[in-house]
Protein backbone atom coordinates (compact mmCIF):
# COMPACT_ATOMS: atom_id res chain seq x y z
CA UNK A 1 0.00 0.00 0.00
CA UNK A 2 1.45 3.38 -1.01
CA UNK A 3 2.03 5.90 1.73
CA UNK A 4 3.51 9.36 1.89
CA UNK A 5 3.95 12.41 4.07
CA UNK A 6 4.73 10.25 7.09
CA UNK A 7 5.71 12.15 10.18
CA UNK A 8 5.91 10.72 13.69
CA UNK A 9 4.14 12.85 16.29
CA UNK A 10 4.44 12.38 20.01
CA UNK A 11 1.53 13.93 21.86
CA UNK A 12 0.70 13.92 25.53
CA UNK A 13 -1.43 10.81 24.88
CA UNK A 14 0.01 8.13 22.57
CA UNK A 15 2.35 8.10 19.54
CA UNK A 16 0.65 9.02 16.28
CA UNK A 17 1.44 9.47 12.60
CA UNK A 18 0.37 11.75 9.78
CA UNK A 19 -0.01 9.72 6.59
CA UNK A 20 -1.70 9.70 3.18
CA UNK A 21 -2.79 6.37 1.73
CA UNK A 22 -4.27 5.37 -1.61
CA UNK A 23 -6.91 2.61 -1.67
CA UNK A 24 -6.61 -0.16 -4.23
CA UNK A 25 -9.28 -2.47 -5.59
CA UNK A 26 -12.99 -1.70 -5.36
CA UNK A 27 -12.55 1.78 -3.91
CA UNK A 28 -10.46 3.62 -6.47
CA UNK A 29 -12.83 6.51 -7.15
CA UNK A 30 -15.77 8.29 -5.60
CA UNK A 31 -18.11 10.88 -7.08
CA UNK A 32 -17.86 14.52 -6.04
CA UNK A 33 -21.14 14.18 -4.15
CA UNK A 34 -19.89 11.13 -2.23
CA UNK A 35 -16.68 12.93 -1.27
CA UNK A 36 -18.69 15.95 -0.13
CA UNK A 37 -20.85 13.74 2.09
CA UNK A 38 -17.79 12.19 3.74
CA UNK A 39 -16.25 15.63 4.31
CA UNK A 40 -19.46 17.20 5.64
CA UNK A 41 -18.70 18.13 9.27
CA UNK A 42 -22.02 19.90 9.88
CA UNK A 43 -24.73 18.53 12.14
CA UNK A 44 -26.09 15.43 10.46
CA UNK A 45 -23.09 15.20 8.14
CA UNK A 46 -21.02 12.03 7.72
CA UNK A 47 -17.58 13.28 8.72
CA UNK A 48 -17.91 12.66 12.45
CA UNK A 49 -19.27 9.14 11.83
CA UNK A 50 -16.41 8.42 9.41
CA UNK A 51 -13.90 9.70 11.94
CA UNK A 52 -15.27 7.53 14.76
CA UNK A 53 -15.45 4.36 12.66
CA UNK A 54 -11.99 4.94 11.16
CA UNK A 55 -10.47 5.45 14.61
CA UNK A 56 -12.05 2.18 15.79
CA UNK A 57 -10.42 0.31 12.90
CA UNK A 58 -7.05 1.96 13.52
CA UNK A 59 -7.16 0.98 17.21
CA UNK A 60 -7.86 -2.71 16.69
CA UNK A 61 -7.12 -4.49 19.95
CA UNK A 62 -8.70 -1.92 22.26
CA UNK A 63 -9.95 -3.41 25.54
CA UNK A 64 -12.64 -0.88 26.48
CA UNK A 65 -16.26 -0.60 25.37
CA UNK A 66 -16.56 3.11 26.14
CA UNK A 67 -16.84 4.76 22.70
CA UNK A 68 -15.26 7.92 24.11
CA UNK A 69 -12.08 6.19 25.30
CA UNK A 70 -10.32 6.07 21.91
CA UNK A 71 -11.12 9.72 21.21
CA UNK A 72 -9.67 10.70 24.57
CA UNK A 73 -6.46 8.80 23.76
CA UNK A 74 -6.29 10.27 20.25
CA UNK A 75 -8.05 13.64 20.54
CA UNK A 76 -6.40 15.12 17.43
CA UNK A 77 -7.16 12.24 15.06
CA UNK A 78 -8.89 13.18 11.83
CA UNK A 79 -9.47 11.70 8.39
CA UNK A 80 -9.98 13.59 5.14
CA UNK A 81 -11.17 12.02 1.87
CA UNK A 82 -9.82 13.60 -1.32
CA UNK A 83 -10.63 12.68 -4.91
CA UNK A 84 -7.67 13.24 -7.22
CA UNK A 85 -7.25 12.76 -10.96
CA UNK A 86 -5.25 9.61 -10.29
CA UNK A 87 -7.73 8.24 -7.74
CA UNK A 88 -8.85 8.42 -4.13
CA UNK A 89 -6.62 9.57 -1.27
CA UNK A 90 -7.21 9.26 2.47
CA UNK A 91 -5.31 11.76 4.61
CA UNK A 92 -4.92 10.61 8.22
CA UNK A 93 -3.90 13.16 10.84
CA UNK A 94 -2.55 12.02 14.21
CA UNK A 95 -3.43 8.41 13.42
CA UNK A 96 -2.61 5.76 16.07
CA UNK A 97 0.92 4.49 15.52
CA UNK A 98 -0.23 0.97 16.46
CA UNK A 99 -1.79 0.71 12.97
CA UNK A 100 1.62 1.04 11.29
CA UNK A 101 4.87 -0.87 11.02
CA UNK A 102 8.04 0.91 9.88
CA UNK A 103 5.95 3.83 8.71
CA UNK A 104 3.65 1.70 6.53
CA UNK A 105 0.03 1.02 7.43
CA UNK A 106 -0.64 -2.64 8.15
CA UNK A 107 -2.32 -4.09 5.08
CA UNK A 108 -5.22 -5.70 6.94
CA UNK A 109 -5.91 -2.47 8.80
CA UNK A 110 -5.87 -0.55 5.51
CA UNK A 111 -8.40 -2.97 4.00
CA UNK A 112 -10.74 -2.52 6.97
CA UNK A 113 -10.33 1.25 6.73
CA UNK A 114 -11.30 1.19 3.06
CA UNK A 115 -14.31 -0.97 3.97
CA UNK A 116 -15.44 1.76 6.36
CA UNK A 117 -15.36 4.36 3.60
CA UNK A 118 -17.02 2.00 1.11
CA UNK A 119 -19.92 1.07 3.38
CA UNK A 120 -20.59 4.55 4.72
CA UNK A 121 -20.69 5.96 1.21
CA UNK A 122 -23.01 3.25 -0.09
CA UNK A 123 -25.24 3.44 2.97
CA UNK A 124 -25.70 7.16 2.44
CA UNK A 125 -27.04 6.34 -1.04
CA UNK A 126 -29.22 3.40 0.08
CA UNK A 127 -30.82 5.43 2.87
CA UNK A 128 -31.27 8.58 0.80
CA UNK A 129 -34.76 10.16 0.56
CA UNK A 130 -35.19 8.56 -2.88
CA UNK A 131 -35.51 5.17 -1.15
CA UNK A 132 -37.77 6.30 1.71
CA UNK A 133 -40.90 4.65 0.33
CA UNK A 134 -39.04 1.40 -0.37
CA UNK A 135 -37.65 1.26 3.16
CA UNK A 136 -41.19 1.37 4.50
CA UNK A 137 -41.89 -2.19 3.33
CA UNK A 138 -40.45 -5.51 4.47
CA UNK A 139 -39.44 -6.53 0.94
CA UNK A 140 -37.84 -3.14 0.35
CA UNK A 141 -35.68 -3.41 3.46
CA UNK A 142 -34.59 -6.94 2.52
CA UNK A 143 -33.64 -5.69 -0.94
CA UNK A 144 -31.60 -2.89 0.65
CA UNK A 145 -29.81 -5.41 2.88
CA UNK A 146 -29.04 -7.51 -0.20
CA UNK A 147 -27.61 -4.53 -2.08
CA UNK A 148 -25.46 -3.46 0.87
CA UNK A 149 -24.00 -6.97 1.19
CA UNK A 150 -23.49 -7.26 -2.55
CA UNK A 151 -21.68 -3.93 -2.61
CA UNK A 152 -19.43 -5.23 0.18
CA UNK A 153 -18.64 -8.26 -2.04
CA UNK A 154 -19.50 -10.86 0.57
CA UNK A 155 -22.27 -12.62 -1.35
CA UNK A 156 -20.55 -15.54 -3.08
CA UNK A 157 -22.40 -18.09 -5.28
CA UNK A 158 -20.71 -21.11 -3.73
CA UNK A 159 -21.64 -24.17 -1.68
CA UNK A 160 -23.30 -23.34 1.69
CA UNK A 161 -20.48 -23.17 4.24
CA UNK A 162 -20.93 -20.07 6.40
CA UNK A 163 -21.13 -20.65 10.16
CA UNK A 164 -22.31 -17.60 12.10
CA UNK A 165 -20.87 -17.45 15.62
CA UNK A 166 -22.43 -15.20 18.25
CA UNK A 167 -21.26 -14.64 21.80
CA UNK A 168 -19.83 -12.15 24.23
CA UNK A 169 -16.76 -9.97 23.88
CA UNK A 170 -16.09 -10.25 27.61
CA UNK A 171 -15.65 -13.97 28.29
CA UNK A 172 -13.26 -15.83 30.58
CA UNK A 173 -10.17 -17.72 29.45
CA UNK A 174 -11.86 -21.14 29.60
CA UNK A 175 -14.73 -19.93 27.42
CA UNK A 176 -12.39 -18.21 24.98
CA UNK A 177 -10.28 -21.35 24.57
CA UNK A 178 -13.44 -23.33 23.88
CA UNK A 179 -14.54 -20.89 21.14
CA UNK A 180 -11.21 -21.56 19.44
CA UNK A 181 -11.78 -25.32 19.70
CA UNK A 182 -15.21 -24.98 18.08
CA UNK A 183 -13.79 -22.74 15.36
CA UNK A 184 -11.13 -25.38 14.72
CA UNK A 185 -13.78 -28.10 14.35
CA UNK A 186 -15.82 -25.91 12.01
CA UNK A 187 -12.74 -25.09 9.96
CA UNK A 188 -11.76 -28.75 9.61
CA UNK A 189 -15.16 -29.32 8.03
CA UNK A 190 -14.57 -26.63 5.41
CA UNK A 191 -16.73 -23.96 7.03
CA UNK A 192 -16.01 -20.24 6.91
CA UNK A 193 -16.74 -18.04 9.92
CA UNK A 194 -18.95 -14.97 10.30
CA UNK A 195 -19.15 -13.04 13.59
CA UNK A 196 -19.87 -9.59 14.95
CA UNK A 197 -16.18 -8.86 14.24
CA UNK A 198 -15.13 -7.91 17.78
CA UNK A 199 -13.00 -9.68 20.44
CA UNK A 200 -13.83 -12.63 22.71
CA UNK A 201 -16.33 -15.09 21.26
CA UNK A 202 -16.19 -13.21 17.96
CA UNK A 203 -12.45 -13.61 17.61
CA UNK A 204 -11.96 -17.11 19.05
CA UNK A 205 -13.82 -19.09 16.34
CA UNK A 206 -11.94 -17.22 13.63
CA UNK A 207 -8.63 -17.92 15.32
CA UNK A 208 -9.40 -21.63 15.64
CA UNK A 209 -10.60 -21.83 12.06
CA UNK A 210 -7.39 -20.28 10.69
CA UNK A 211 -5.40 -23.26 12.00
CA UNK A 212 -7.90 -25.77 10.62
CA UNK A 213 -8.03 -24.03 7.25
CA UNK A 214 -4.24 -24.05 7.06
CA UNK A 215 -4.12 -27.77 7.88
CA UNK A 216 -6.77 -28.51 5.26
CA UNK A 217 -4.95 -26.20 2.79
CA UNK A 218 -8.22 -24.35 2.30
CA UNK A 219 -8.19 -21.20 0.20
CA UNK A 220 -9.70 -18.67 -0.03
CA UNK A 221 -10.76 -18.33 3.60
CA UNK A 222 -13.53 -16.02 4.69
CA UNK A 223 -13.64 -14.40 8.12
CA UNK A 224 -16.57 -12.03 7.84
CA UNK A 225 -17.28 -9.40 10.48
CA UNK A 226 -20.67 -7.63 10.39
CA UNK A 227 -21.13 -4.59 12.59
CA UNK A 228 -22.89 -1.22 12.66
CA UNK A 229 -21.65 2.32 13.43
CA UNK A 230 -22.72 2.44 17.08
CA UNK A 231 -21.00 -0.86 17.84
CA UNK A 232 -17.79 -0.41 15.85
CA UNK A 233 -17.21 2.97 17.49
CA UNK A 234 -17.10 1.16 20.84
CA UNK A 235 -15.68 -2.19 19.76
CA UNK A 236 -12.79 -2.36 17.30
CA UNK A 237 -12.69 -5.23 14.78
CA UNK A 238 -10.43 -8.13 15.65
CA UNK A 239 -7.37 -8.51 13.38
CA UNK A 240 -8.50 -11.81 11.81
CA UNK A 241 -11.49 -10.27 10.05
CA UNK A 242 -10.74 -10.10 6.32
CA UNK A 243 -14.20 -8.98 5.16
CA UNK A 244 -15.66 -6.12 7.21
CA UNK A 245 -19.24 -4.99 6.61
CA UNK A 246 -20.79 -1.99 8.34
CA UNK A 247 -24.57 -2.08 8.16
CA UNK A 248 -26.49 1.13 8.90
CA UNK A 249 -28.32 -0.10 12.01
CA UNK A 250 -28.78 -3.05 14.36
CA UNK A 251 -31.82 -4.44 12.57
CA UNK A 252 -30.15 -4.59 9.15
CA UNK A 253 -27.06 -6.06 10.78
CA UNK A 254 -29.13 -8.86 12.33
CA UNK A 255 -30.95 -9.49 9.06
CA UNK A 256 -27.58 -9.75 7.31
CA UNK A 257 -26.55 -12.54 9.66
CA UNK A 258 -29.70 -14.61 9.19
CA UNK A 259 -29.88 -14.07 5.42
CA UNK A 260 -26.23 -15.00 4.84
CA UNK A 261 -25.59 -17.68 7.47
CA UNK A 262 -26.15 -21.41 6.96
CA UNK A 263 -25.55 -22.60 10.54
CA UNK A 264 -25.53 -20.71 13.86
CA UNK A 265 -23.44 -21.23 16.99
CA UNK A 266 -24.10 -19.22 20.15
CA UNK A 267 -21.41 -19.02 22.84
CA UNK A 268 -21.81 -17.49 26.32
CA UNK A 269 -22.33 -13.76 26.17
CA UNK A 270 -24.09 -10.82 27.68
CA UNK A 271 -26.91 -8.49 26.75
CA UNK A 272 -25.99 -8.27 23.06
CA UNK A 273 -25.96 -12.06 22.73
CA UNK A 274 -29.44 -12.28 24.30
CA UNK A 275 -30.62 -9.67 21.82
CA UNK A 276 -29.37 -11.83 18.95
CA UNK A 277 -30.96 -15.00 20.37
CA UNK A 278 -34.33 -13.30 20.81
CA UNK A 279 -34.22 -11.82 17.32
CA UNK A 280 -33.50 -15.19 15.76
CA UNK A 281 -36.02 -17.18 17.82
CA UNK A 282 -38.68 -14.55 17.22
CA UNK A 283 -38.29 -15.13 13.50
CA UNK A 284 -38.05 -18.92 13.69
CA UNK A 285 -41.19 -19.15 15.84
CA UNK A 286 -43.30 -17.64 13.06
CA UNK A 287 -45.54 -20.14 11.29
CA UNK A 288 -44.10 -19.01 7.96
CA UNK A 289 -40.63 -20.25 9.00
CA UNK A 290 -41.59 -23.42 10.90
CA UNK A 291 -40.55 -25.70 8.03
CA UNK A 292 -37.16 -24.09 7.33
CA UNK A 293 -34.05 -26.07 8.30
CA UNK A 294 -32.00 -23.74 10.49
CA UNK A 295 -29.21 -25.36 12.55
CA UNK A 296 -28.79 -23.52 15.86
CA UNK A 297 -26.53 -24.72 18.68
CA UNK A 298 -25.90 -23.07 22.06
CA UNK A 299 -22.50 -24.17 23.33
CA UNK A 300 -19.69 -23.52 25.76
CA UNK A 301 -17.24 -25.40 27.95
CA UNK A 302 -18.60 -27.65 30.69
CA UNK A 303 -18.26 -24.75 33.12
CA UNK A 304 -20.80 -22.79 31.04
CA UNK A 305 -23.63 -25.30 31.67
CA UNK A 306 -25.24 -23.14 34.42
CA UNK A 307 -25.16 -20.13 32.07
CA UNK A 308 -27.13 -21.95 29.39
CA UNK A 309 -29.50 -23.43 31.95
CA UNK A 310 -30.41 -19.88 32.97
CA UNK A 311 -30.81 -18.79 29.35
CA UNK A 312 -32.99 -21.86 28.69
CA UNK A 313 -35.19 -21.13 31.72
CA UNK A 314 -35.64 -17.52 30.61
CA UNK A 315 -36.63 -18.57 27.09
CA UNK A 316 -39.08 -21.19 28.36
CA UNK A 317 -40.70 -18.66 30.70
CA UNK A 318 -41.03 -15.92 28.11
CA UNK A 319 -41.42 -17.66 24.73
CA UNK A 320 -42.71 -21.07 25.80
CA UNK A 321 -41.66 -24.64 25.11
CA UNK A 322 -41.92 -24.17 21.33
CA UNK A 323 -38.81 -22.02 21.39
CA UNK A 324 -36.68 -24.83 22.81
CA UNK A 325 -37.35 -27.03 19.76
CA UNK A 326 -35.39 -24.64 17.58
CA UNK A 327 -32.02 -25.01 19.35
CA UNK A 328 -29.70 -27.63 20.84
CA UNK A 329 -27.52 -27.10 23.91
CA UNK A 330 -24.10 -28.80 23.84
CA UNK A 331 -21.46 -28.21 26.51
CA UNK A 332 -17.89 -29.41 26.57
CA UNK A 333 -17.91 -31.11 23.17
CA UNK A 334 -16.54 -28.95 20.35
CA UNK A 335 -16.45 -31.91 17.94
CA UNK A 336 -20.17 -32.56 18.41
CA UNK A 337 -20.89 -28.91 17.66
CA UNK A 338 -18.89 -29.17 14.43
CA UNK A 339 -20.78 -32.31 13.41
CA UNK A 340 -24.21 -30.85 14.20
CA UNK A 341 -23.54 -27.67 12.25
CA UNK A 342 -22.09 -29.53 9.28
CA UNK A 343 -25.08 -31.93 9.18
CA UNK A 344 -27.49 -29.04 9.58
CA UNK A 345 -25.90 -27.12 6.72
CA UNK A 346 -26.25 -30.18 4.49
CA UNK A 347 -30.01 -30.12 5.19
CA UNK A 348 -30.04 -26.41 4.39
CA UNK A 349 -28.37 -27.18 1.06
CA UNK A 350 -30.91 -29.88 0.20
CA UNK A 351 -33.81 -27.58 1.07
CA UNK A 352 -32.44 -24.67 -0.98
CA UNK A 353 -31.90 -26.94 -3.97
CA UNK A 354 -35.48 -28.25 -3.70
CA UNK A 355 -36.89 -24.73 -3.35
CA UNK A 356 -34.53 -23.25 -5.96
CA UNK A 357 -33.39 -20.69 -3.41
CA UNK A 358 -29.91 -19.19 -3.54
CA UNK A 359 -27.10 -20.55 -1.38
CA UNK A 360 -25.68 -17.11 -0.57
CA UNK A 361 -28.84 -15.25 0.56
CA UNK A 362 -31.79 -16.83 2.37
CA UNK A 363 -34.71 -15.29 0.48
CA UNK A 364 -37.15 -17.90 1.85
CA UNK A 365 -36.85 -16.69 5.44
CA UNK A 366 -39.85 -14.55 6.38
CA UNK A 367 -38.87 -11.49 8.43
CA UNK A 368 -41.80 -9.18 9.28
CA UNK A 369 -41.49 -5.41 9.25
CA UNK A 370 -41.44 -4.95 13.07
CA UNK A 371 -38.20 -6.98 13.17
CA UNK A 372 -36.68 -4.79 10.47
CA UNK A 373 -37.59 -1.28 11.53
CA UNK A 374 -34.85 0.48 13.51
CA UNK A 375 -35.56 0.78 17.22
CA UNK A 376 -34.38 4.02 18.80
CA UNK A 377 -34.08 3.36 22.56
CA UNK A 378 -35.43 6.58 24.02
CA UNK A 379 -36.94 6.61 27.50
CA UNK A 380 -40.41 6.79 25.97
CA UNK A 381 -39.77 3.87 23.61
CA UNK A 382 -38.32 1.68 26.35
CA UNK A 383 -41.23 2.41 28.69
CA UNK A 384 -43.72 1.53 25.92
CA UNK A 385 -42.44 -2.02 25.40
CA UNK A 386 -45.16 -4.62 26.01
CA UNK A 387 -43.47 -7.36 28.06
CA UNK A 388 -46.48 -9.37 29.18
CA UNK A 389 -47.67 -12.96 28.85
CA UNK A 390 -50.46 -13.78 26.42
CA UNK A 391 -48.81 -12.32 23.34
CA UNK A 392 -47.67 -14.35 20.35
CA UNK A 393 -44.17 -15.66 21.11
CA UNK A 394 -42.69 -14.05 18.00
CA UNK A 395 -44.17 -10.65 18.93
CA UNK A 396 -43.03 -10.90 22.55
CA UNK A 397 -39.57 -11.90 21.36
CA UNK A 398 -39.44 -8.73 19.24
CA UNK A 399 -40.14 -6.50 22.26
CA UNK A 400 -37.76 -8.44 24.51
CA UNK A 401 -35.09 -7.99 21.84
CA UNK A 402 -35.76 -4.24 21.84
CA UNK A 403 -35.40 -4.17 25.64
CA UNK A 404 -31.98 -5.79 25.41
CA UNK A 405 -31.06 -3.50 22.53
CA UNK A 406 -31.85 -0.48 24.66
CA UNK A 407 -29.74 -1.84 27.50
CA UNK A 408 -26.83 -2.40 25.09
CA UNK A 409 -27.22 1.19 23.91
CA UNK A 410 -27.31 2.57 27.45
CA UNK A 411 -24.20 0.61 28.35
CA UNK A 412 -21.84 1.04 25.40
CA UNK A 413 -23.20 3.36 22.67
CA UNK A 414 -22.40 7.02 22.90
CA UNK A 415 -25.90 8.25 22.16
CA UNK A 416 -27.34 5.79 24.69
CA UNK A 417 -24.83 6.74 27.36
CA UNK A 418 -25.68 10.39 26.75
CA UNK A 419 -29.40 9.64 27.02
CA UNK A 420 -28.90 7.98 30.41
CA UNK A 421 -26.67 10.78 31.67
CA UNK A 422 -29.25 13.40 30.70
CA UNK A 423 -32.52 11.70 31.63
CA UNK A 424 -31.70 8.95 34.11
CA UNK A 425 -32.26 5.21 33.83
CA UNK A 426 -34.60 3.51 31.38
CA UNK A 427 -37.80 2.17 32.97
CA UNK A 428 -38.88 -1.24 31.68
CA UNK A 429 -42.46 -2.44 32.33
CA UNK A 430 -43.84 -5.98 32.24
CA UNK A 431 -45.33 -8.95 34.13
CA UNK A 432 -43.70 -9.51 37.50
CA UNK A 433 -42.30 -13.00 36.84
CA UNK A 434 -40.93 -11.98 33.46
CA UNK A 435 -39.35 -8.82 34.87
CA UNK A 436 -37.82 -10.76 37.77
CA UNK A 437 -36.30 -13.26 35.32
CA UNK A 438 -35.03 -10.46 33.10
CA UNK A 439 -33.47 -8.64 36.04
CA UNK A 440 -31.91 -11.84 37.40
CA UNK A 441 -30.39 -12.57 33.99
CA UNK A 442 -28.94 -9.09 33.67
CA UNK A 443 -27.55 -9.11 37.20
CA UNK A 444 -25.93 -12.48 36.49
CA UNK A 445 -24.21 -10.91 33.48
CA UNK A 446 -22.83 -8.21 35.76
CA UNK A 447 -21.68 -10.69 38.42
CA UNK A 448 -20.02 -12.83 35.72
CA UNK A 449 -18.37 -9.72 34.24
CA UNK A 450 -19.96 -10.24 30.85
CA UNK A 451 -20.19 -6.53 30.23
CA UNK A 452 -16.75 -5.12 29.50
CA UNK A 453 -17.35 -1.62 30.82
CA UNK A 454 -14.66 0.93 31.65
CA UNK A 455 -14.79 1.57 35.41
CA UNK A 456 -17.55 0.38 37.74
CA UNK A 457 -20.70 -0.96 36.13
CA UNK A 458 -23.83 1.12 36.68
CA UNK A 459 -27.12 -0.36 35.41
CA UNK A 460 -28.80 1.84 32.83
CA UNK A 461 -32.28 0.48 33.58
CA UNK A 462 -34.74 -0.17 36.37
CA UNK A 463 -37.50 -2.77 36.35
CA UNK A 464 -41.13 -1.74 36.92
CA UNK A 465 -43.41 -4.76 37.41
Secondary structure, DSSP 8 states (H G I E B T S, - for coil): --EEEEEEEE-SSSEEEEEEE---SS-S---HHHHHHHH--STT-SHHHHHHHHHHHHTTT-----TTHHHHHTTT-EEEEEEETTEEEEEEEEEEGGGEETTEE-HHHHHHHHHHHHHHHHHHHHTSGGGTTGGGSHHHHHHHHHHHHHHTT----S-S-EEEEE--SS--HHHHHHHHHHHHHHHHTT-EEEE-SSSGGGTHHHHHHHHHHHHTT--S--EEEEEEHHHHTTS---TT-SEEEEESSHHHHHHHHHHH-SEEEE-S--HHHHHHHHHHHHHHTSGGGTTS--EEEEEE-GGGHHHHHHHHHHHHHHH-HHHHTT-EEEES-HHHHHHHHHHHHHHHHHHHHHHT--SSS-TTS---HHHHS-----HHHHHT--B-TTS-HHHHHHHHHHHHHHHHHHHH-HHHHHHHHHH--EEEEB-HHHHHHHHHHHHHHHHTT-S--SSS---SEEEE-
